[in-house]
């Protein structure tokens, strides 16, 4: 018996209603899913913004540190100071319609002593639009003063080894990082294969020739092919064979901040300099416009500001003359003039190379010219980022050198003092550690510091 027409129509209606219900459920689920995805995407977007805000707060703190380093009295204006700590809230962020945000920054030591590494904590908070709650990120950085001598040889444009038996290695003169204890002299028992060298510009070259670079070599370009090695040269650890660049010991994208150092404005004016300067056990600062042309013996701790201008000789010593540091003496020279210490060269009997320091302060487009010879061991540090530096020695050269171009002539063996890389001196601050604080335990450590 065939179904009645009304029964068939009823069945179709039920099916249609079920299908419609399924469509409504499906569409509702689809809309809910899209709404949830939109909220998640929105939250993710503002989480990224919160991280940007936190890092902006950290940058403000780093800026204040380095403005204070440059002597800017207003560097910490706007910050609340309590003891050694500094705090500040930043609110000037544009985040879109109905979204607001702020960053709290806490500095545990805004005016640290040389050996102190300050911590900076930034906590950002974004209030989401349409009552979607808040997003918060917290970041911690540790800072310390950057060293001018984080590598043994650093040049802007080129490093060239012209001798056939030259080498580069390293040692640590101050293993306990305490200048009051006796230094460790360089010797075969303490030598290390950490003799790092680098050239910063994108077109920089390092010509190793037949030298032995027991350590690393890096250039600023995108490829390490600008590091060339002769048939008897090498770059790498002590086990590296002749003619080889160990792939783990060469690199590109080398970068170093080569800040210009200015001549100090202090010092007692001298019309001329005699054969001796300084007094044992005392610290003196002198400035003179005269050129040093004959032997000089240094006693005590002496700083010399040689005010000769760019392209003018500040030191020109040759023949049987030279510069000699008495035992325990130190000599620090600042000059934008040219320097030539030949003849008997520079004699520094101290185990710490930085007992002799030469700071090239030229900003001229014509490179400063610095030439130093050593009669035996040559110990010292040279920082002259706008100078062509030439070292000519027949013995050991110990310390660190920064220049526009560096050339090592003769048979000198260069020994980088790794202790110079941790010097606590009056230099700009850099970041040594960065981490996001993700867990409640990590965040709780600084909760009270950020409760302002």
RAKA-V633488 format. One record per backbone hydrogen bond with DSSP energy under -0.5 kcal/mol. NH is the residue of the N-H (numbers start at 1). CO is the residue of the C=O. E is the energy in kcal/mol with one decimal. If there is no record, write none. Layout:
NH CO E
NH CO E
This chain:
8 4 -1.8
9 5 -2.3
10 6 -2.1
11 7 -2.1
12 8 -2.2
13 9 -2.0
14 10 -2.3
15 11 -2.5
16 12 -2.5
17 13 -2.5
18 14 -2.8
19 15 -2.8
20 16 -2.8
21 17 -2.8
22 18 -2.7
23 19 -2.4
24 20 -2.7
25 21 -2.8
26 22 -3.1
27 23 -3.2
28 24 -3.0
29 25 -2.9
30 26 -2.6
31 27 -3.1
32 28 -3.0
33 29 -3.0
34 30 -2.7
35 31 -2.8
36 32 -2.8
37 33 -2.8
38 34 -2.7
39 35 -2.4
40 36 -2.7
41 37 -3.0
42 38 -2.8
43 39 -2.8
44 40 -2.8
45 41 -2.6
46 42 -2.3
47 43 -2.1
48 44 -2.0
49 45 -2.1
50 46 -2.4
51 47 -1.8
52 48 -2.2
53 49 -2.4
54 50 -2.5
55 51 -2.4
56 52 -1.9
57 53 -2.1
58 54 -2.0
59 55 -2.4
60 56 -1.9
61 57 -1.6
62 58 -2.5
63 59 -2.7
64 60 -2.0
65 61 -2.4
66 62 -2.4
67 63 -2.2
68 64 -2.3
69 65 -2.0
70 66 -1.2
71 68 -1.7
72 67 -2.5
73 71 -0.7
75 72 -1.5
77 74 -1.9
79 76 -1.8
80 87 -3.1
81 79 -0.6
82 85 -2.4
85 82 -2.0
86 107 -2.2
87 80 -2.1
88 105 -1.8
90 103 -2.8
93 91 -2.2
95 93 -0.7
95 99 -0.5
99 96 -1.5
100 127 -1.5
102 125 -2.0
103 90 -2.3
104 123 -2.8
105 88 -2.6
106 121 -3.0
107 86 -3.0
108 119 -2.2
110 84 -2.5
112 109 -0.6
116 113 -1.9
118 116 -0.7
120 141 -2.5
121 106 -2.8
122 139 -2.5
123 104 -2.8
124 137 -2.7
125 102 -2.6
126 135 -2.9
127 100 -2.9
128 126 -0.7
128 133 -2.7
132 129 -0.8
135 126 -2.3
137 124 -1.6
139 122 -2.4
140 435 -3.0
141 120 -2.4
142 433 -1.9
143 118 -2.7
144 430 -2.1
146 428 -3.5
149 420 -0.5
150 147 -0.7
152 196 -1.5
153 196 -1.3
154 401 -2.4
155 198 -2.2
156 403 -1.3
157 404 -3.2
158 404 -0.9
159 205 -1.7
160 406 -2.7
161 207 -2.2
162 160 -0.6
162 408 -2.3
163 408 -0.8
167 412 -0.7
168 212 -3.0
169 414 -2.1
170 192 -2.0
171 416 -2.0
173 171 -0.6
177 174 -1.8
181 178 -1.6
184 173 -2.7
185 183 -0.6
190 187 -1.5
191 187 -0.8
192 170 -3.1
194 192 -0.8
195 214 -2.3
196 194 -2.1
197 216 -1.8
198 153 -2.6
199 218 -2.0
200 155 -2.3
201 156 -2.6
204 201 -1.7
205 157 -1.8
206 226 -2.2
207 159 -2.7
208 206 -0.9
208 228 -2.6
209 228 -0.6
211 208 -2.1
212 166 -1.9
213 211 -0.7
213 234 -2.8
214 168 -2.7
214 212 -1.0
215 213 -1.8
215 236 -0.8
217 249 -2.3
218 197 -1.4
219 251 -1.9
220 199 -0.8
220 201 -0.9
226 223 -0.6
227 224 -1.7
228 206 -2.3
228 226 -0.7
230 209 -3.1
233 230 -1.0
234 211 -1.8
235 244 -2.2
236 213 -2.4
240 237 -2.5
243 233 -3.7
244 233 -0.6
244 241 -1.2
246 235 -3.0
246 244 -0.7
249 246 -2.4
250 246 -0.5
251 217 -1.5
253 221 -2.7
254 219 -2.7
258 256 -0.9
259 257 -1.1
268 285 -2.5
270 287 -2.7
277 297 -1.8
282 279 -2.1
284 301 -2.6
286 303 -3.0
287 268 -2.3
288 305 -2.1
292 314 -2.3
293 291 -0.6
296 322 -2.1
297 275 -2.4
298 324 -2.6
299 277 -2.5
301 282 -2.9
302 300 -0.7
302 330 -2.5
303 284 -2.2
304 332 -3.2
305 286 -2.9
306 304 -0.7
306 334 -2.6
307 288 -2.4
307 305 -0.7
312 309 -1.9
314 338 -3.1
315 338 -1.7
316 292 -3.0
317 340 -3.1
321 318 -1.7
323 345 -2.3
324 296 -2.8
325 347 -2.8
326 298 -2.6
326 324 -0.5
329 326 -2.6
330 300 -2.2
331 355 -3.1
332 302 -2.4
333 357 -2.8
334 304 -2.5
335 359 -2.2
336 306 -0.6
336 308 -0.7
338 312 -2.4
339 369 -2.8
340 315 -2.1
341 371 -3.1
342 317 -2.7
342 340 -0.7
344 321 -3.1
345 321 -0.6
345 342 -3.1
346 373 -1.6
347 323 -2.9
348 346 -0.6
349 325 -0.6
349 347 -0.5
353 351 -0.7
355 352 -1.7
356 353 -2.0
357 331 -2.7
358 381 -2.3
359 333 -3.3
360 358 -0.6
360 383 -2.6
361 335 -2.3
361 359 -0.6
367 365 -0.6
368 386 -2.5
370 368 -0.6
370 388 -2.4
371 339 -2.7
372 390 -2.2
373 341 -2.6
374 392 -1.3
375 344 -0.7
376 374 -1.2
378 396 -3.5
379 377 -0.6
380 398 -2.5
381 356 -2.1
382 400 -2.1
383 358 -2.7
384 402 -2.4
387 384 -1.9
388 368 -3.1
389 387 -0.7
389 405 -3.1
390 370 -2.7
390 388 -0.5
391 407 -2.7
392 372 -2.1
392 390 -0.5
393 391 -0.6
393 409 -0.9
394 374 -0.7
397 413 -2.9
398 378 -3.0
398 396 -0.5
399 415 -2.4
400 380 -1.1
401 152 -2.7
402 382 -2.4
403 154 -2.3
404 384 -0.6
404 387 -3.0
405 387 -1.4
406 158 -2.4
407 389 -2.5
408 160 -2.6
409 391 -2.8
409 407 -0.6
411 393 -0.8
412 393 -0.6
412 409 -0.9
413 395 -2.2
414 167 -3.2
414 412 -0.6
415 397 -3.3
416 169 -2.7
416 414 -0.5
417 399 -1.3
418 171 -2.7
418 416 -1.0
420 417 -1.9
421 418 -1.5
422 419 -1.5
423 420 -1.2
425 423 -1.0
427 425 -2.2
430 144 -2.8
432 142 -2.7
432 430 -0.5
433 142 -1.4
435 140 -2.2
437 138 -2.7
438 436 -0.9
443 439 -2.3
444 440 -2.3
445 441 -0.8
445 442 -0.6
446 443 -1.3
447 444 -0.9
450 446 -1.6
451 448 -1.0
452 450 -1.6
